[in-house]
């Protein structure tokens, strides 16, 4: 009896067995990650080399230019604080962009949604009276509502008349800029009333001190807006919502296959409209945060490319809310360093060129990988084969 018992094989646990990872899966993932790092290093090195050539060709010093970029962004606590302050609105815009793209809607009008959100926030802070915390809360809520409604116009046109979201959101940026310019030039709206004998400026009065977002740290040392911590928490919550909830699954299904989503019971118009409203609300919130934490007044050109650069943050981070955090900081450091570089007397156009090259260097690796994975590159084209061979050899 004991012999029979010993010879009896052990029973497998009931139910399907867990799939075993392929032997080379981990090695392939590591090689892919190493190739990505090599692409980023190579792209940034090329961007820095081109920046040095351009600065040298215009009579400047490449070393002094790069040194000024570093000093304005990472050299000390104050510079780090400036970089973080610049990164917060970019991160908020990127989070909203990730929601819209997850639903298959490419919203590129964040610049206008941010401007409208900041306009509504300015009105709330100037015309609502009460305790400071209440005014600040209504200011930020007003910014969210303003940006969401501005994006909602594009959603309405898309789902009722079939207007492209890309076209409508982009064109509405120019309308939003004119709305802001008109509002800050009219003293009966948001314009600052001129003092007797002085010319009126196209700007709003400063928002009340009680309606400003508190700051952490001591000036002039490491000093950041408290909205930075809130933005990181929101990014983590949004990551969980997009990847661990039914709502996030429905958005992903809608973005990947709208027909299958409809047949599964997803109401495309409702889900897509909500995604666009959330995207615009995040952009509007970015405008409210920029107003209440750093700018304190509304002016023409208030958005200052925050919306467009926030869109780039989302694309570089591949619409991952957690990955958007370090990417937003990198872009914020570029903005802070560029502002410091301008203050040293370097022409603004040169600052824009250097910044744009570095931004392109960050956008190139994911774009190249997506381009390669789409299998549209002709293998006989020598430059593409050479680049692939270079990155593969670096990885190995």
Residue pairs with C-beta under 8 A, 6 or more apart in sequence:
31 395
31 396
34 394
34 395
35 391
35 392
35 394
35 395
36 365
36 369
38 391
38 394
38 395
39 364
39 365
39 368
39 369
39 391
40 361
40 362
40 365
42 390
42 391
42 394
43 360
43 361
43 362
43 364
43 365
44 358
44 361
44 362
46 361
47 357
47 358
47 360
47 361
48 66
48 358
50 357
51 62
51 65
51 66
51 353
51 354
51 357
51 358
52 62
52 65
52 66
53 62
54 350
54 353
54 354
55 61
55 62
55 65
55 350
55 354
56 62
58 347
58 350
60 346
60 350
65 341
65 346
65 350
65 354
68 337
68 340
68 341
68 344
68 346
69 334
69 337
69 338
69 340
69 341
69 354
70 337
71 79
71 337
71 340
72 79
72 82
72 336
72 337
72 338
72 339
72 340
72 341
72 343
73 79
73 80
73 82
73 83
73 333
73 334
73 336
73 337
73 340
74 80
74 83
74 333
74 337
77 217
77 221
77 222
77 223
78 220
78 221
78 222
78 223
79 336
79 340
80 222
81 217
81 221
81 222
81 223
81 224
82 336
82 339
82 340
83 329
83 332
83 333
83 335
83 336
83 337
84 224
84 225
84 228
84 329
84 332
85 224
85 225
85 228
85 293
85 294
85 332
85 336
86 331
86 332
86 333
86 335
86 336
87 228
87 328
87 329
87 331
87 332
87 333
88 225
88 227
88 228
88 231
88 286
88 289
88 290
88 293
88 328
88 332
89 114
89 286
89 287
89 289
89 290
89 306
89 310
90 286
90 306
90 309
90 310
90 313
90 328
90 331
90 332
90 335
91 231
91 232
91 235
91 310
91 313
91 324
91 325
91 328
92 231
92 234
92 282
92 283
92 285
92 286
92 289
92 310
93 110
93 114
93 282
93 283
93 286
93 306
93 307
93 309
93 310
93 311
93 313
93 314
94 310
94 311
94 313
94 314
94 317
94 321
94 324
94 327
94 328
95 231
95 234
95 235
95 238
95 282
95 314
95 321
95 324
96 107
96 110
96 278
96 279
96 280
96 281
96 282
96 283
96 286
97 107
97 110
97 279
97 282
97 310
97 311
97 313
97 314
97 315
97 319
98 238
98 242
98 314
98 317
98 319
98 320
98 321
98 324
99 238
99 242
99 251
99 275
99 278
99 279
99 282
100 106
100 107
100 275
100 276
100 278
100 279
101 107
101 255
101 314
101 319
102 242
102 248
102 251
102 252
102 255
102 275
102 319
103 251
103 254
103 255
103 271
103 272
103 275
103 276
104 254
104 255
104 256
104 258
104 272
105 158
105 165
105 255
105 272
105 275
105 276
105 279
106 165
106 166
107 151
107 154
107 165
107 169
107 276
107 279
107 280
108 166
108 169
108 170
108 308
108 311
109 150
109 151
109 154
109 168
109 169
109 170
109 172
109 173
109 176
109 280
109 307
110 279
110 280
110 283
110 286
110 306
110 307
110 308
110 310
110 311
111 173
111 176
111 303
111 305
111 306
111 307
111 308
112 150
112 169
112 172
112 173
112 174
112 175
112 176
112 177
112 303
112 307
113 146
113 147
113 148
113 150
113 151
113 169
113 176
113 279
113 280
113 283
113 284
113 287
113 307
114 147
114 283
114 284
114 286
114 287
114 290
114 303
114 306
114 307
115 173
115 176
115 177
115 179
115 180
115 287
115 302
115 303
115 307
116 146
116 147
116 149
116 150
116 176
116 179
116 180
116 284
116 287
117 142
117 143
117 144
117 146
117 147
117 150
117 283
117 284
117 285
117 286
117 287
117 288
118 143
118 146
118 180
118 284
118 287
118 288
118 290
118 291
118 298
118 302
118 303
119 146
119 179
119 180
119 183
119 190
119 287
119 298
120 142
120 143
120 145
120 146
120 284
121 139
121 140
121 142
121 143
121 146
121 284
121 287
121 288
121 291
121 292
122 190
122 204
122 207
122 291
122 297
122 298
123 142
123 190
124 135
124 138
124 139
124 141
124 142
124 143
125 135
125 136
125 139
125 207
125 208
125 211
125 291
125 292
126 190
126 204
126 205
126 207
126 208
128 134
128 135
128 138
128 139
129 135
131 210
132 208
132 209
132 210
132 211
133 210
135 208
135 210
135 211
136 210
136 211
136 212
136 213
136 292
139 207
139 211
139 288
139 291
139 292
140 285
140 288
140 289
140 292
142 288
143 284
143 285
143 287
143 288
143 289
143 291
144 281
144 282
144 284
144 285
144 288
145 281
145 284
146 284
146 287
147 280
147 281
147 282
147 283
147 284
147 285
147 286
147 287
148 277
148 278
148 280
148 281
148 284
149 280
150 172
150 176
150 280
150 284
151 169
151 276
151 277
151 279
151 280
151 281
151 283
152 273
152 276
152 277
152 280
153 168
153 172
154 163
154 165
154 168
154 169
154 172
154 276
155 165
155 272
155 273
155 276
155 277
156 273
157 163
157 168
158 164
158 165
158 168
158 272
158 276
159 268
159 269
159 272
159 273
165 276
173 307
177 300
177 301
177 303
180 298
180 300
180 302
181 202
181 300
182 189
183 189
183 190
183 191
183 204
183 298
184 190
184 191
184 192
184 202
184 203
184 204
184 298
184 299
184 300
185 191
185 200
185 202
187 193
187 194
187 200
190 204
190 298
191 200
191 202
191 203
191 204
192 200
192 201
192 203
192 204
192 205
192 297
193 200
193 205
194 200
194 201
202 299
202 300
203 297
203 298
203 299
204 297
204 298
204 299
205 297
206 296
206 297
207 291
207 292
207 296
207 297
211 292
212 292
212 293
212 296
213 225
213 226
213 227
213 289
213 292
213 293
214 225
214 226
215 223
215 224
215 225
215 226
215 293
216 223
216 224
216 225
216 226
216 229
217 223
217 224
225 289
225 293
225 294
227 289
227 293
231 289
232 325
235 321
235 322
235 324
235 325
236 321
236 322
238 321
239 320
239 321
239 322
241 247
241 248
242 248
242 251
242 252
242 321
250 261
250 266
250 271
251 271
251 275
253 260
253 261
253 264
253 266
254 261
254 266
254 268
254 271
254 272
258 268
261 268
261 271
262 268
283 307
283 310
286 306
286 307
286 310
287 302
287 303
287 306
290 302
290 306
291 297
291 298
291 302
295 302
309 331
309 335
309 359
310 328
312 331
312 359
312 362
312 363
313 324
313 327
313 328
313 331
314 324
315 363
315 366
316 327
316 362
316 363
316 366
317 323
317 324
317 327
318 366
327 362
330 362
331 359
331 362
334 355
334 358
334 359
335 355
338 351
338 352
338 354
338 355
341 351
341 354
342 348
342 351
368 387
371 377
372 388
377 384
378 384
379 385
